[in-house]
Amino acid sequence: MRGGVRLTWAVDVENAVVTVYRGGQARLLTRADVLEGEDVLPGFRLPLSKLFENAS
């Protein structure tokens, strides 16, 4: 983030969660949530149920 990155997603396929890092804060999303690109990738929306549909 010090290099100017505004948004980072850490995808944990094994546990079917995504951690969203933005502005020094972290937010945990589960397969019930929708991953959004916010103002960095406007219009990007991915239901995590789709991403993790084959995950155990």
SEFIZA-3560 file (N, C-alpha, C; in Angstrom, 3 decimals):
REM SEFIZA-3560
<numar><xx>0.817</xx><yy>-1.184</yy><zz>0.000</zz><atom>N</atom></numar>
<numar><xx>0.000</xx><yy>0.000</yy><zz>0.000</zz><atom>CA</atom></numar>
<numar><xx>0.874</xx><yy>1.267</yy><zz>0.000</zz><atom>C</atom></numar>
<numar><xx>2.061</xx><yy>1.139</yy><zz>0.521</zz><atom>N</atom></numar>
<numar><xx>2.947</xx><yy>2.307</yy><zz>0.532</zz><atom>CA</atom></numar>
<numar><xx>3.327</xx><yy>2.739</yy><zz>-0.878</zz><atom>C</atom></numar>
<numar><xx>3.273</xx><yy>1.803</yy><zz>-1.822</zz><atom>N</atom></numar>
<numar><xx>3.633</xx><yy>2.111</yy><zz>-3.199</zz><atom>CA</atom></numar>
<numar><xx>2.493</xx><yy>2.702</yy><zz>-4.011</zz><atom>C</atom></numar>
<numar><xx>1.366</xx><yy>2.965</yy><zz>-3.394</zz><atom>N</atom></numar>
<numar><xx>0.258</xx><yy>3.589</yy><zz>-4.092</zz><atom>CA</atom></numar>
<numar><xx>-0.882</xx><yy>2.654</yy><zz>-4.456</zz><atom>C</atom></numar>
<numar><xx>-0.775</xx><yy>1.385</yy><zz>-4.073</zz><atom>N</atom></numar>
<numar><xx>-1.864</xx><yy>0.447</yy><zz>-4.341</zz><atom>CA</atom></numar>
<numar><xx>-3.066</xx><yy>0.840</yy><zz>-3.492</zz><atom>C</atom></numar>
<numar><xx>-4.226</xx><yy>0.962</yy><zz>-4.128</zz><atom>N</atom></numar>
<numar><xx>-5.412</xx><yy>1.424</yy><zz>-3.396</zz><atom>CA</atom></numar>
<numar><xx>-6.321</xx><yy>0.303</yy><zz>-2.938</zz><atom>C</atom></numar>
<numar><xx>-6.234</xx><yy>-0.851</yy><zz>-3.599</zz><atom>N</atom></numar>
<numar><xx>-7.148</xx><yy>-1.950</yy><zz>-3.299</zz><atom>CA</atom></numar>
<numar><xx>-6.437</xx><yy>-3.271</yy><zz>-3.554</zz><atom>C</atom></numar>
<numar><xx>-6.511</xx><yy>-4.163</yy><zz>-2.580</zz><atom>N</atom></numar>
<numar><xx>-5.904</xx><yy>-5.485</yy><zz>-2.717</zz><atom>CA</atom></numar>
<numar><xx>-6.886</xx><yy>-6.538</yy><zz>-2.262</zz><atom>C</atom></numar>
<numar><xx>-6.930</xx><yy>-7.644</yy><zz>-2.994</zz><atom>N</atom></numar>
<numar><xx>-7.768</xx><yy>-8.786</yy><zz>-2.622</zz><atom>CA</atom></numar>
<numar><xx>-6.870</xx><yy>-9.977</yy><zz>-2.360</zz><atom>C</atom></numar>
<numar><xx>-7.033</xx><yy>-10.612</yy><zz>-1.221</zz><atom>N</atom></numar>
<numar><xx>-6.328</xx><yy>-11.853</yy><zz>-0.900</zz><atom>CA</atom></numar>
<numar><xx>-7.372</xx><yy>-12.969</yy><zz>-0.900</zz><atom>C</atom></numar>
<numar><xx>-7.256</xx><yy>-13.866</yy><zz>-1.878</zz><atom>N</atom></numar>
<numar><xx>-8.233</xx><yy>-14.939</yy><zz>-2.054</zz><atom>CA</atom></numar>
<numar><xx>-7.728</xx><yy>-16.197</yy><zz>-1.371</zz><atom>C</atom></numar>
<numar><xx>-8.509</xx><yy>-16.721</yy><zz>-0.446</zz><atom>N</atom></numar>
<numar><xx>-8.200</xx><yy>-17.957</yy><zz>0.273</zz><atom>CA</atom></numar>
<numar><xx>-9.201</xx><yy>-19.013</yy><zz>-0.181</zz><atom>C</atom></numar>
<numar><xx>-8.802</xx><yy>-19.767</yy><zz>-1.197</zz><atom>N</atom></numar>
<numar><xx>-9.701</xx><yy>-20.762</yy><zz>-1.794</zz><atom>CA</atom></numar>
<numar><xx>-10.026</xx><yy>-21.873</yy><zz>-0.802</zz><atom>C</atom></numar>
<numar><xx>-9.053</xx><yy>-22.282</yy><zz>-0.027</zz><atom>N</atom></numar>
<numar><xx>-9.255</xx><yy>-23.383</yy><zz>0.928</zz><atom>CA</atom></numar>
<numar><xx>-10.366</xx><yy>-23.071</yy><zz>1.932</zz><atom>C</atom></numar>
<numar><xx>-10.438</xx><yy>-21.832</yy><zz>2.390</zz><atom>N</atom></numar>
<numar><xx>-11.452</xx><yy>-21.437</yy><zz>3.374</zz><atom>CA</atom></numar>
<numar><xx>-12.617</xx><yy>-20.666</yy><zz>2.759</zz><atom>C</atom></numar>
<numar><xx>-12.584</xx><yy>-20.489</yy><zz>1.434</zz><atom>N</atom></numar>
<numar><xx>-13.644</xx><yy>-19.805</yy><zz>0.679</zz><atom>CA</atom></numar>
<numar><xx>-13.943</xx><yy>-18.410</yy><zz>1.238</zz><atom>C</atom></numar>
<numar><xx>-12.868</xx><yy>-17.626</yy><zz>1.404</zz><atom>N</atom></numar>
<numar><xx>-13.009</xx><yy>-16.244</yy><zz>1.856</zz><atom>CA</atom></numar>
<numar><xx>-12.073</xx><yy>-15.350</yy><zz>1.046</zz><atom>C</atom></numar>
<numar><xx>-12.409</xx><yy>-14.071</yy><zz>1.002</zz><atom>N</atom></numar>
<numar><xx>-11.552</xx><yy>-13.064</yy><zz>0.376</zz><atom>CA</atom></numar>
<numar><xx>-11.372</xx><yy>-11.944</yy><zz>1.393</zz><atom>C</atom></numar>
<numar><xx>-10.135</xx><yy>-11.540</yy><zz>1.593</zz><atom>N</atom></numar>
<numar><xx>-9.864</xx><yy>-10.389</yy><zz>2.447</zz><atom>CA</atom></numar>
<numar><xx>-9.597</xx><yy>-9.200</yy><zz>1.538</zz><atom>C</atom></numar>
<numar><xx>-10.349</xx><yy>-8.147</yy><zz>1.748</zz><atom>N</atom></numar>
<numar><xx>-10.214</xx><yy>-6.921</yy><zz>0.965</zz><atom>CA</atom></numar>
<numar><xx>-9.448</xx><yy>-5.921</yy><zz>1.816</zz><atom>C</atom></numar>
<numar><xx>-8.332</xx><yy>-5.432</yy><zz>1.270</zz><atom>N</atom></numar>
<numar><xx>-7.522</xx><yy>-4.431</yy><zz>1.963</zz><atom>CA</atom></numar>
<numar><xx>-7.678</xx><yy>-3.103</yy><zz>1.239</zz><atom>C</atom></numar>
<numar><xx>-8.048</xx><yy>-2.084</yy><zz>1.991</zz><atom>N</atom></numar>
<numar><xx>-8.211</xx><yy>-0.751</yy><zz>1.415</zz><atom>CA</atom></numar>
<numar><xx>-8.033</xx><yy>0.295</yy><zz>2.507</zz><atom>C</atom></numar>
<numar><xx>-7.196</xx><yy>1.271</yy><zz>2.239</zz><atom>N</atom></numar>
<numar><xx>-7.026</xx><yy>2.393</yy><zz>3.162</zz><atom>CA</atom></numar>
<numar><xx>-6.614</xx><yy>1.986</yy><zz>4.562</zz><atom>C</atom></numar>
<numar><xx>-5.756</xx><yy>0.993</yy><zz>4.683</zz><atom>N</atom></numar>
<numar><xx>-5.286</xx><yy>0.561</yy><zz>5.989</zz><atom>CA</atom></numar>
<numar><xx>-6.276</xx><yy>-0.299</yy><zz>6.757</zz><atom>C</atom></numar>
<numar><xx>-7.386</xx><yy>-0.656</yy><zz>6.138</zz><atom>N</atom></numar>
<numar><xx>-8.376</xx><yy>-1.503</yy><zz>6.794</zz><atom>CA</atom></numar>
<numar><xx>-8.542</xx><yy>-2.805</yy><zz>6.016</zz><atom>C</atom></numar>
<numar><xx>-8.948</xx><yy>-3.843</yy><zz>6.719</zz><atom>N</atom></numar>
<numar><xx>-9.205</xx><yy>-5.149</yy><zz>6.104</zz><atom>CA</atom></numar>
<numar><xx>-10.649</xx><yy>-5.542</yy><zz>6.368</zz><atom>C</atom></numar>
<numar><xx>-11.249</xx><yy>-6.154</yy><zz>5.366</zz><atom>N</atom></numar>
<numar><xx>-12.635</xx><yy>-6.622</yy><zz>5.491</zz><atom>CA</atom></numar>
<numar><xx>-12.695</xx><yy>-8.033</yy><zz>4.938</zz><atom>C</atom></numar>
<numar><xx>-13.324</xx><yy>-8.942</yy><zz>5.659</zz><atom>N</atom></numar>
<numar><xx>-13.414</xx><yy>-10.339</yy><zz>5.259</zz><atom>CA</atom></numar>
<numar><xx>-14.754</xx><yy>-10.594</yy><zz>4.581</zz><atom>C</atom></numar>
<numar><xx>-14.697</xx><yy>-11.165</yy><zz>3.376</zz><atom>N</atom></numar>
<numar><xx>-15.901</xx><yy>-11.524</yy><zz>2.635</zz><atom>CA</atom></numar>
<numar><xx>-16.023</xx><yy>-13.035</yy><zz>2.555</zz><atom>C</atom></numar>
<numar><xx>-17.247</xx><yy>-13.523</yy><zz>2.588</zz><atom>N</atom></numar>
<numar><xx>-17.499</xx><yy>-14.960</yy><zz>2.470</zz><atom>CA</atom></numar>
<numar><xx>-18.253</xx><yy>-15.231</yy><zz>1.176</zz><atom>C</atom></numar>
<numar><xx>-18.568</xx><yy>-16.498</yy><zz>0.929</zz><atom>N</atom></numar>
<numar><xx>-19.262</xx><yy>-16.852</yy><zz>-0.314</zz><atom>CA</atom></numar>
<numar><xx>-20.658</xx><yy>-16.233</yy><zz>-0.408</zz><atom>C</atom></numar>
<numar><xx>-21.179</xx><yy>-15.682</yy><zz>0.660</zz><atom>N</atom></numar>
<numar><xx>-22.475</xx><yy>-15.008</yy><zz>0.629</zz><atom>CA</atom></numar>
<numar><xx>-22.361</xx><yy>-13.557</yy><zz>0.144</zz><atom>C</atom></numar>
<numar><xx>-21.138</xx><yy>-13.051</yy><zz>-0.007</zz><atom>N</atom></numar>
<numar><xx>-20.899</xx><yy>-11.652</yy><zz>-0.364</zz><atom>CA</atom></numar>
<numar><xx>-20.593</xx><yy>-11.490</yy><zz>-1.857</zz><atom>C</atom></numar>
<numar><xx>-20.533</xx><yy>-10.243</yy><zz>-2.279</zz><atom>N</atom></numar>
<numar><xx>-20.160</xx><yy>-9.891</yy><zz>-3.645</zz><atom>CA</atom></numar>
<numar><xx>-18.884</xx><yy>-9.069</yy><zz>-3.586</zz><atom>C</atom></numar>
<numar><xx>-17.882</xx><yy>-9.493</yy><zz>-4.337</zz><atom>N</atom></numar>
<numar><xx>-16.622</xx><yy>-8.755</yy><zz>-4.427</zz><atom>CA</atom></numar>
<numar><xx>-16.812</xx><yy>-7.649</yy><zz>-5.460</zz><atom>C</atom></numar>
<numar><xx>-16.482</xx><yy>-6.417</yy><zz>-5.082</zz><atom>N</atom></numar>
<numar><xx>-16.666</xx><yy>-5.275</yy><zz>-5.972</zz><atom>CA</atom></numar>
<numar><xx>-15.350</xx><yy>-4.550</yy><zz>-6.181</zz><atom>C</atom></numar>
<numar><xx>-15.216</xx><yy>-3.971</yy><zz>-7.362</zz><atom>N</atom></numar>
<numar><xx>-13.999</xx><yy>-3.241</yy><zz>-7.714</zz><atom>CA</atom></numar>
<numar><xx>-13.972</xx><yy>-1.817</yy><zz>-7.209</zz><atom>C</atom></numar>
<numar><xx>-15.064</xx><yy>-1.396</yy><zz>-6.596</zz><atom>N</atom></numar>
<numar><xx>-15.182</xx><yy>-0.046</yy><zz>-6.035</zz><atom>CA</atom></numar>
<numar><xx>-14.792</xx><yy>0.990</yy><zz>-7.087</zz><atom>C</atom></numar>
<numar><xx>-14.088</xx><yy>2.043</yy><zz>-6.720</zz><atom>N</atom></numar>
<numar><xx>-13.708</xx><yy>3.056</yy><zz>-7.703</zz><atom>CA</atom></numar>
<numar><xx>-12.441</xx><yy>2.691</yy><zz>-8.468</zz><atom>C</atom></numar>
<numar><xx>-11.795</xx><yy>1.601</yy><zz>-8.080</zz><atom>N</atom></numar>
<numar><xx>-10.574</xx><yy>1.155</yy><zz>-8.752</zz><atom>CA</atom></numar>
<numar><xx>-10.917</xx><yy>0.405</yy><zz>-10.039</zz><atom>C</atom></numar>
<numar><xx>-11.930</xx><yy>-0.445</yy><zz>-9.995</zz><atom>N</atom></numar>
<numar><xx>-12.443</xx><yy>-1.178</yy><zz>-11.159</zz><atom>CA</atom></numar>
<numar><xx>-13.952</xx><yy>-0.975</yy><zz>-11.220</zz><atom>C</atom></numar>
<numar><xx>-14.396</xx><yy>0.193</yy><zz>-11.624</zz><atom>N</atom></numar>
<numar><xx>-15.831</xx><yy>0.485</yy><zz>-11.626</zz><atom>CA</atom></numar>
<numar><xx>-16.626</xx><yy>-0.539</yy><zz>-12.436</zz><atom>C</atom></numar>
<numar><xx>-17.718</xx><yy>-0.984</yy><zz>-11.860</zz><atom>N</atom></numar>
<numar><xx>-18.588</xx><yy>-1.938</yy><zz>-12.534</zz><atom>CA</atom></numar>
<numar><xx>-18.228</xx><yy>-3.393</yy><zz>-12.304</zz><atom>C</atom></numar>
<numar><xx>-17.046</xx><yy>-3.659</yy><zz>-11.736</zz><atom>N</atom></numar>
<numar><xx>-16.672</xx><yy>-5.054</yy><zz>-11.483</zz><atom>CA</atom></numar>
<numar><xx>-17.439</xx><yy>-5.573</yy><zz>-10.276</zz><atom>C</atom></numar>
<numar><xx>-18.151</xx><yy>-6.677</yy><zz>-10.481</zz><atom>N</atom></numar>
<numar><xx>-18.891</xx><yy>-7.347</yy><zz>-9.398</zz><atom>CA</atom></numar>
<numar><xx>-18.784</xx><yy>-8.839</yy><zz>-9.608</zz><atom>C</atom></numar>
<numar><xx>-18.364</xx><yy>-9.556</yy><zz>-8.589</zz><atom>N</atom></numar>
<numar><xx>-18.250</xx><yy>-11.008</yy><zz>-8.663</zz><atom>CA</atom></numar>
<numar><xx>-18.883</xx><yy>-11.624</yy><zz>-7.426</zz><atom>C</atom></numar>
<numar><xx>-20.020</xx><yy>-12.288</yy><zz>-7.596</zz><atom>N</atom></numar>
<numar><xx>-20.593</xx><yy>-13.012</yy><zz>-6.453</zz><atom>CA</atom></numar>
<numar><xx>-19.614</xx><yy>-14.114</yy><zz>-6.036</zz><atom>C</atom></numar>
<numar><xx>-19.224</xx><yy>-14.113</yy><zz>-4.785</zz><atom>N</atom></numar>
<numar><xx>-18.233</xx><yy>-15.099</yy><zz>-4.349</zz><atom>CA</atom></numar>
<numar><xx>-18.791</xx><yy>-16.511</yy><zz>-4.363</zz><atom>C</atom></numar>
<numar><xx>-20.107</xx><yy>-16.647</yy><zz>-4.374</zz><atom>N</atom></numar>
<numar><xx>-20.697</xx><yy>-17.976</yy><zz>-4.521</zz><atom>CA</atom></numar>
<numar><xx>-20.283</xx><yy>-18.582</yy><zz>-5.858</zz><atom>C</atom></numar>
<numar><xx>-20.132</xx><yy>-17.761</yy><zz>-6.895</zz><atom>N</atom></numar>
<numar><xx>-19.666</xx><yy>-18.227</yy><zz>-8.209</zz><atom>CA</atom></numar>
<numar><xx>-18.199</xx><yy>-18.614</yy><zz>-8.151</zz><atom>C</atom></numar>
<numar><xx>-17.393</xx><yy>-17.777</yy><zz>-7.515</zz><atom>N</atom></numar>
<numar><xx>-15.960</xx><yy>-18.040</yy><zz>-7.429</zz><atom>CA</atom></numar>
<numar><xx>-15.674</xx><yy>-19.320</yy><zz>-6.672</zz><atom>C</atom></numar>
<numar><xx>-16.419</xx><yy>-19.539</yy><zz>-5.602</zz><atom>N</atom></numar>
<numar><xx>-16.152</xx><yy>-20.681</yy><zz>-4.732</zz><atom>CA</atom></numar>
<numar><xx>-17.125</xx><yy>-21.837</yy><zz>-4.940</zz><atom>C</atom></numar>
<numar><xx>-17.856</xx><yy>-21.876</yy><zz>-6.059</zz><atom>N</atom></numar>
<numar><xx>-18.868</xx><yy>-22.902</yy><zz>-6.236</zz><atom>CA</atom></numar>
<numar><xx>-18.306</xx><yy>-24.328</yy><zz>-6.236</zz><atom>C</atom></numar>
<numar><xx>-17.045</xx><yy>-24.513</yy><zz>-6.589</zz><atom>N</atom></numar>
<numar><xx>-16.436</xx><yy>-25.843</yy><zz>-6.579</zz><atom>CA</atom></numar>
<numar><xx>-15.479</xx><yy>-26.053</yy><zz>-5.416</zz><atom>C</atom></numar>
<numar><xx>-15.394</xx><yy>-25.060</yy><zz>-4.530</zz><atom>N</atom></numar>
<numar><xx>-14.507</xx><yy>-25.174</yy><zz>-3.361</zz><atom>CA</atom></numar>
<numar><xx>-15.179</xx><yy>-26.014</yy><zz>-2.291</zz><atom>C</atom></numar>
<numar><xx>-14.366</xx><yy>-26.742</yy><zz>-1.585</zz><atom>N</atom></numar>
<numar><xx>-14.923</xx><yy>-27.587</yy><zz>-0.509</zz><atom>CA</atom></numar>
<numar><xx>-15.144</xx><yy>-26.832</yy><zz>0.756</zz><atom>C</atom></numar>
//
